[in-house]
Amino acid sequence: MLDEITEVVGTLSAPSFLRSGAVLKKLAARVEQVNALEKETARLSDKQCARRRAVRQEIARLRARTPTADKNLRIERYLE
């Protein structure tokens, strides 16, 4: 009986595992990018980290106020 239940559960959950694998494959490139940034970020001082946070917050506020901010290059001044 337990074997039959295990088989039914396995059959029902197989599509989810396949989808999960596809999602993980798509995320693999992003994981590599994050891992590369970790080395760069580890070298930053606390002051540099705080400055980066402040710039990101300002960019987020600008994007919230002006949805076309990326297109009209208003964000460029924060990226220099």
Helices and strands as residue ranges (DSSP letters): H 2-42, H 46-65, G 76-78
